[in-house]
């Protein structure tokens, strides 16, 4: 369990006796709120005592507004250290954990039938049925932004759907709006305060890139260099990355890595050792991890690749069995791969170590669903 650590100076008595440093006693405290924050979310820190104005700072996967104390987390998990100094030099510090304490797996197909189920787990082993999406969906996206889970588009098994839904607890979902273009098997990330849909089937040109800050109003921001679906998207540093995929127009399986810092202009910067589609990608610290997938013949792979720049790739410990259409998340220090075409349940690994497939009650068979670590609120 994450624990908020709050340190404070004491009192303000004797302030005038120490002109070259903070007062002998300080009474400024910093309250960061709950012990955890979701990724891609913000919170205003609370200061008590001391002498205004205050100056805030932070280290870790977050940025803080120096004068207001509004903390905004990135898409990475980890520990954030925050500090405040008052006008007299008194300081207080605190720490909090970025990343949800609960895994949510939403939608997907079972024996080719889409599901509306939302499952949850606090350890990756024991899963309970948390609730249901408003309708059956697979091959859409599940994102975390502004302390909400967001489901974007996907298919109900008959046709691609426009819906955008959100939830603060994974149980109750509300309609937020519609995407501009219904799509399946697209790349999806949160970047620069917006949700992004990149490429995908049913997207008219299969290369359109859309963005939205609220799930209701979407903007066509640009295009991939070529039509593509089945690729994987993630964020590393100040750029979005789209990797692999398939062009059904020319029948090509892609090795490419394309990147953008604005969603408008995309540049190909490198290539994977081999092409693949329907893999899973996420950012872990300072590298992208790219797991599973398949080629055009449907041959699945156990390969797990990593890259720090999109140009040079290293082979990591393989998945326990070959799978595509899996979902992946970083959770409590472990990589979690949930579901996939191998019919298996959950595979897990401490980064840099071998994967295992523990006995779980994850609902199998299940593929094309989406996974996210989230802190209900």
N, C-alpha and C positions, 0 to 999 in steps of 0.2 A: 504494500500500500504506500502510495506517495505521501510524504509528510511535508507540510509547509514549514519552513524554518524562518523565523522572524527574529532578527537581531536589532536592537535599538540602543542608542545612546541614552544617557540618563540626565534629566534636569537641565536647568539653565543657570543655577546658582553659581556665583563666582565667574560669570561670563567676562566681566571687565578685568579680571585678574590674569587672563591668559590672552593677551592681544595677538600673540604669534601663532595661535592655533585655535581649535574649537574650545568651547567652554569646558570647565572641569566637569560640569554635569549637564547632560543634554536630555531633552524629553521629546525627541522626535521618533515616531514609529511608522512603519510601513506595513500595510496589510494588502497582500496580493490577491486576497479572495480565496476561492477553493484551491485545493492542492494541485489540481490538474487544469490544463487548458487544452481545448481542441486545436488541432492544426488549422491554419488559415482562418483564424478568429481573432477578436480583439477584446480587451478588457481594460477598464480604467482602474489603476491602482489607487488606494486610499492612504493618505498621509494624515497623521494626527500630531499636534504639538509642533514645536519648533518655530522658526521664524521664516515667513515667506519672503521672497519666492523660493520655490523648491526647484531643484535640478535633478532629473532622472537619468539613469543609464541602465543598460542591460547587455548581457553577453549570452550567447547560445542561439538557438533557432528562433529568434524573435528580434523585432526592432521596437524601440520605445520613443515616443515623442518627448524630447527633453524637458519641455516646460509644463506639459499637461499630465504626463504619466500614463498615457494611453499606450498599452502594450499590444503589438500585433504579431502573432506567431506566423512562421513560414509553414511550408508543407512538410518540414522535417520534424522528427520526434527527438526528444532529448531533454536536458535540464537547462532551464533558463535562470540565471542569477540577475536579480534586479537590485538597484540601489537608489537611494535618494539622499541628497545633501541639502540642508537648509541654508539660509543666508548667513548664518553664523558659523557654518562649517560643521554642524552636527550631522551625523549620518546614520542611516539604518539600512539593513540589507534583508533580502529574503530570497527564497528559491522556490520554484514550482516545476512540475513535470509537464512537458508538452506531449500529448498523445493520449488517446482514449483508453480507458480501463476495460472496455468491452469491445469484442469483435462482433460485427453484424454482417451476415451473408444474406443478400436479397436476390430474389428472382432466380433465373436460370431455368434449365429444362431437366426433366426427369423422363427418360425413355422418349425423348423428342417432344414432350408435352410441356409447354411453359408453365411456370409456377408463380403464384403471388406471395409465397411464403417469405417471411423474414425471420431468420434464426439468429440467436445470440449466444455468446460464450464469454466467460471471464477468464478462461484458461486455455482455450483452443481445444480442449478435450471433451468437456461436457457441454452439449448444446441444447438449448430449449427454444421452443417456438415462441417468438416474441410478439408477432402480429402478422399483418398482411399488407402488401402494397394495395392500392385501390383497384388494381387489375393485374392480370398475369403479364409478366414481362421477362424477356431474356435479351442478351446481347446489347443492353443499354449501358449506362454508366452509373456508378455510385460514388459520390464525392462528399467531402466534408468542407463546409465553408460557413462562416458566421454562426458557429455553434449549431449547425443543422446538418443532417444527412440529406443529400439531394439525389433523387433518381431522375435520370435524363433519358427520354426517348426509348429506343429498343422496339422489340416486336411482341405482339400478343400471340404469335403463332400463325396469324393470318396475314398481317401486314405491319409495316413500321408505323409507330404511333408518335404523336407530337408531345405527349404529356411531360410535364415537369412537376414532380412532387417533392415535398420536403417533410422532415420530421425532426423533432427535438429529442425523441426518446426511442425511435425505431419501432414504436408500437402504433402511434397515431400519426397518420399522414394527411397532408393537405395539398390541394392543388395550388401551384404557384403560377402556372401559365403554360405556354407551349413553346417548344423550340421552333426556330424559323423553318427548319427542314427536318422531318423525321428521318432517322438513320439507324443503322445497326452496324455493329463491329467497327466502331469509330474509336479514335483516340480521344481521351478526355483527361483534363487536368484542371487544377485551380492555379492561376497565375496572375499576378498584378491585380489582385482583388476581384477577379472575374473567373467564371467557369468557361471552359473552352471545349468545343467539339471539333475534331480534326479528321477530315476525310470520312470514309465509311460507305457502306452500301446504302443505296436509296438516296444518298446525297447526289443531286443531279449530275454534277461532273465528277463525283467521287474525290474531289480535291478541295472542296470549299472548307473554310475555317470560320467558325462562328464563335462569338463571345457574348457573355451576359453577366451583369453584376447582381441581378435579382431573379433570374430564372424566367422572367416574363417578357422582357425586351431583349431581343437578340440582334446582333449586328454581324453582317458578313465582313470580316476584317481582311481576308486575303485568301490565298490558294496555295496548296502544296505545289511543288514543281511538277508533279505528275499525279494522275488519278490513282487512288490507293484506298484499300480497305484491309482490315485485319492487322494493321500495324499497331504498335503500342506507344503510348505517350507518357512522358514524365517531365519533371522540372529539375534542373541541376543549376544551382547558382541563379543567375539572372536570365536564364534562357529556357525555352521549351524545347523538348526533343521528341521526335517521332521516328520510330525505328521499325524496319521491316515492313511486311504487308504484301499485298497482291494487287495487280492491275488486271481486272477481268477483261478489259478491252483488248490488251495485247498479250494476255496470258503470262505475264512476267511475274516471278517471285522476286521480291526485292531484298537486297542486302543493305540498302542505304540507311544512313543516319542523317536526318535533316533537322535543322535547328532554326529558331527564331527568337528574337527578343521583343517582338511587338505583334506577332500574329499576322502581319501583313507581308513581310519579306522572309522567305524561307530559303535556306542554303544547305546544299548537300556537303557535309564535311568529312564523311568517312563511310566505311562499309564493314559489316559483320563478316566473319569468316565464311558463312554460308547464309543464304536467304531463308527466311521463315516467316510464317504468319500465325496469328492466333496465339501468340506468346503472352507473357505477363511481364510488366516492367515496373520498377519503383526505384526511388533514389534512397540510398543508404549512406549517410554521412556525405562523403565527397565523391561518391561513385554511383553509377547506374547499374542495377542488377536486372538481367534479362533472362527469364526462365521459361523452359518448355517451348511449345509451338509445334508446327508441322510444316512439311513441304507440300507442293501441289498434288502429290500422289496421296496425300493424307498420312504419310509416314510421320509419326510423332517422335519427339526427341526428349531425352533426359538432360540435355545440355543446359548449363547455367553459365552465362557470360557476365563479365563486368567490364566497365570502362569508366575512366575518369575524364575523358575528353571527347568521346564519340568517334575517335580515330584508331585507338589501340585497344584491343580486347584481350582479356585474360580468361582462361577457363577456370571455373569454380567447381566445387563439389557437385556432382550431378544429382538430380532428383531421384527418389527411390524407384520410380517407374516413369516411362515416357508418357507425357500428357500435354494436350493443348486445351484451349478454352478453360484454363484454370484462372483463379484470382489470387492475388498475392498482396500481403501487407506486412509491415513491421509491427510487432506487438510484444511488449514486455521483454525486449532484448532478443526476440526470435523472429526469423523469417517464417511466415505462415503461408503455405500454398493450399487453397481449399478447393476441392472438387476438380473435375477435369474429365477428359475423354477416356482415361484409364479406369474409370468407375470407382477410383479410390476416394478416400475421404481427405484427411488433413495430413500433409507432410510438413515437417518443421525442421529448422536448423538454426543454431547459433551461428551468426555470420563467421565464415572462415572454417566451419566444421561440417562434418557429414550430415546429410539429411536423414531423418528417421520418419517412420510412419506409425505413430502410436495408435493404440486402439481407442476409437472415439465413437460417439453416436451421431456424428455428422450425417445429415440425410443424404444417403447415396442411393442410386446414382444421381449426380447433379453436375451440370456443366453450364458454362455461359452465364452463371450468376456473378455477382460482384461482391467484393469484400472490403470492409473499412473498419479501422479502429476508431472508436468514437466514445466521448464522454457524455452520457445522457444528461439533459438539463431541463 
